[in-house]
Amino acid sequence: MALTLFEVAVWRDGRLRMLDQRLLPREERYLEFTSAEATARGIRDMVVRGAPAIGCATAFGVAVEARRLAARGIPASWSEAMAPGMRLLMESRPTAVNLRWALERMRPLLESTPPADVPDRLLAEAQAILKEDHEACREMGRHGASVLPEKSGGGVLTIMTHCNAGALATGGVYGTALGVIRGAVDAGRSLRVIACETRPFLQGARLTAWELHRDGIDTTLITDNMSGHLMSRGEIDVVVVGADRVAANGDAANKIGTYTHAVLARRHGIPFMVAAPLSTIDLQAADGSAIPIEERPEEEVTHLGGVRVAAAGVRVRNPAFDVTPAELITWFACEKGVVATPDRQKIAGLFSF
Ligand code: MRU
């Protein structure tokens, strides 16, 4: 299929340029970022979102900060000069581990590169991260698609997804969960997609449905609480989602509501796939209980499109992610291949080839 390349986080004229995902699908507006502080604010406020996309934005945020500092003269210690900006980036969102992964990849370059070359070296690394993300998504899509169940009698396979794990959530092409769907389309599979709207931030309604519709993929939007009903009627064949952080034992944190779909899928004997690159695996987290879960502002729950829908003063909870235990995951797909029923040993094995 023809590939759309979204400018999720790209380098343009010495600045970081990002598509403002908060305005989609109504408007395609781009914002420019010239410091780590501004980039961190952009990540926190959801200009860019989705774990791999946050990783790419973070890497470019580091590069743009180095360029800003170098304009005043090469610092005596790059590590010291960059520390405040890198801390702001690190604190911008807690669950997507790609953010920490990107910082850990950039940080050693501050000391190992001749001081005058640091800004260019950081930019080259950020560009490499973006390119690797494109390749990982394509590979993951191909691997994930290869295990999707066949529909008896050559019928149309119905895939349900949650949140947006598409091109918009990665480096701008293919995506992870939507990469698997695109990989299946590329392989000639006949399919349709059920996209859950994803309350409270509506990534499914605003982003996934838009992305897939643009690509001409048959997509039906539902509210999150409709999935059990459709499953009970045999209207969903497989669930494919992304992840923000996968623990060493295969437990996977993803957008709030994912766990509910996984429990329902198990109840109805429906396979459940998690698709994510190796950069989303956190071997330091022994299991899902070690994954920090972001709590976001209550206005995301009390308001819809800027209009208050809940009584003022009502107590609100807004955890942005939940953890699906590995035992509920049928397949974990990444750029290296697919493992069935992920566990500690199989996850560790993905790093050894
Ligand atoms: O809060 P968001 O929009 O950043 O959450 C995004 C998700 O939960 C995605 O499913 C996940 O990051 C995978 S993106 C390829």
Boltz pocket constraint, residues with backbone or C-beta under 6 A from the ligand:
constraints:
  - pocket:
      binder: B
      contacts: [[A, 48], [A, 49], [A, 50], [A, 51], [A, 52], [A, 96], [A, 162], [A, 163], [A, 164], [A, 165], [A, 166], [A, 169], [A, 170], [A, 175], [A, 176], [A, 177], [A, 203], [A, 241], [A, 242], [A, 243], [A, 244], [A, 254], [A, 255], [A, 256], [A, 275], [A, 320]]
      max_distance: 6.0
